[in-house]
Amino acid sequence: MTAHEMFPYLRVKNSAAAIAFYVDVFGAVEKFRLVEPSGRVGHAELSLGGGILMICDEFPEYGLFAPSEAGRAPLSIHLHVDNADATITRAVERGATLVRPPSDAFYGERSGTIRCPFGHEWMIGHEIEEVEPDEMQRRYTEMFKAEAEGSSASS
């Protein structure tokens, strides 16, 4: 078996509003949507960053639920953009919740995390430095070593 493509498929409580948010904030382009007579979106596809994001309204009668407003989605979507700070600011201005402000990371990226108004977490980042895996591991090890030394010093 060979996998050919992978499509994130988000379930939300208001697909029309989510599509408008993703188009406005992330620059997604709506390809199409299928709407049932009641108005619920059964399926929509957005072109985003060279891939396809699929989205639908929740259908409890089929066991398809959106994240609860109080809960958290069990995954995050990592989206590379031209300017993480500007994208995160735009998302928050349009109703997203800031989970983690943008910062420079050991793996060569500036990134932060938002929770969109539809309950999904998005890590928004852009590359600031190309880092080889061996160097990334060295920095990762150093980061944990420094944290361990800091916590033992405060004990």
C-alpha positions in Angstrom: 0.0 0.0 0.0 1.2 3.5 -0.8 -0.4 6.6 0.7 -0.8 9.3 -1.9 -2.3 12.3 0.0 -3.5 13.3 3.4 -6.3 15.7 4.2 -7.0 17.2 7.5 -10.8 17.0 8.0 -12.2 19.4 10.6 -15.7 19.2 12.2 -17.1 22.5 13.4 -20.3 23.9 14.7 -20.6 26.6 12.0 -18.9 25.6 8.8 -19.9 28.8 6.9 -18.3 31.0 9.6 -15.3 28.7 9.8 -14.7 28.8 6.1 -15.0 32.7 6.2 -12.5 32.8 9.0 -9.9 30.5 7.3 -10.3 32.4 4.0 -9.8 35.8 5.8 -7.1 34.8 8.3 -5.1 32.1 6.5 -5.8 33.0 2.8 -7.5 29.7 2.1 -9.5 29.5 -1.1 -12.8 27.7 -1.1 -13.0 25.1 -3.8 -16.6 23.9 -3.2 -19.1 23.0 -0.5 -22.1 20.6 -0.3 -25.0 22.0 1.7 -28.0 19.9 2.8 -31.5 21.4 2.7 -31.4 22.4 6.4 -28.3 24.5 5.7 -25.7 22.3 7.3 -22.5 21.9 5.4 -21.9 18.2 4.8 -18.5 18.7 3.1 -16.4 21.6 1.9 -12.9 21.8 0.6 -10.4 24.7 1.0 -7.1 25.0 -0.8 -4.6 26.0 1.8 -0.8 26.1 1.5 -0.6 23.6 -1.3 -2.9 21.1 0.4 -6.6 20.6 0.9 -8.4 21.3 4.2 -11.8 19.5 4.4 -14.5 20.8 6.7 -18.0 19.9 7.7 -20.6 20.8 10.3 -21.1 18.4 13.1 -23.7 15.6 12.6 -24.4 14.2 16.1 -26.8 11.7 14.6 -23.8 10.1 12.9 -21.4 10.5 15.8 -19.6 13.4 14.2 -18.9 16.1 16.8 -17.0 19.4 16.7 -14.7 20.3 19.6 -16.6 21.6 22.6 -16.1 25.3 23.4 -14.8 24.4 26.8 -12.7 21.5 25.6 -9.7 21.3 23.4 -9.1 19.6 20.1 -6.9 16.5 20.4 -4.5 17.7 17.7 -3.0 20.9 16.3 -2.5 21.9 12.7 0.9 23.4 11.9 0.7 26.0 9.2 3.7 27.7 7.7 3.1 31.3 6.6 5.2 34.3 5.5 4.9 36.1 8.8 3.7 34.2 11.9 3.4 37.4 14.1 1.1 39.1 11.6 -1.0 36.0 11.0 -1.4 35.4 14.7 -2.3 39.0 15.3 -4.9 38.9 12.5 -6.4 35.6 13.9 -6.7 37.1 17.4 -8.2 40.3 16.0 -10.9 38.2 14.3 -11.8 36.1 17.3 -9.1 33.5 17.9 -7.7 32.9 21.3 -4.0 33.2 21.8 -2.7 30.0 23.3 1.1 30.7 23.0 2.5 34.0 21.8 5.1 33.9 18.9 8.6 33.1 19.9 11.8 31.9 18.3 12.3 28.1 18.7 15.4 25.9 18.8 14.3 24.1 15.6 14.7 27.2 13.5 11.1 28.5 13.5 9.3 31.5 14.9 5.9 30.2 15.9 2.9 30.6 18.2 -0.4 28.9 18.7 -4.0 30.1 18.4 -7.3 28.4 19.0 -9.7 29.4 16.3 -13.2 30.3 17.2 -14.3 26.8 16.1 -12.1 25.0 18.7 -9.2 23.9 16.6 -5.6 24.7 17.6 -3.3 26.1 14.9 0.5 26.4 15.3 1.4 29.3 13.1 5.1 29.6 12.1 7.7 30.7 9.7 11.3 29.6 9.2 14.0 31.8 10.7 16.9 29.4 10.3 17.5 26.1 8.5 18.5 23.6 11.2 19.8 20.1 10.5 18.3 17.3 12.5 21.6 16.6 14.4 21.8 20.2 15.5 18.2 20.3 16.4 18.7 17.3 18.7 21.7 19.0 20.3 19.6 22.1 21.0 16.7 20.0 22.2 19.0 18.1 24.6 20.5 21.4 25.9 17.1 22.9 26.4 16.0 20.0 28.7 19.4 20.0 30.5 19.0 23.7 31.2 15.4 23.2 32.5 16.5 20.3 34.7 19.4 22.4 36.2 17.0 25.4 36.7 14.4 23.3 38.6 17.1 21.6 40.8 18.5 25.1 41.6 15.1 26.3 42.8 14.6 23.3 45.0 
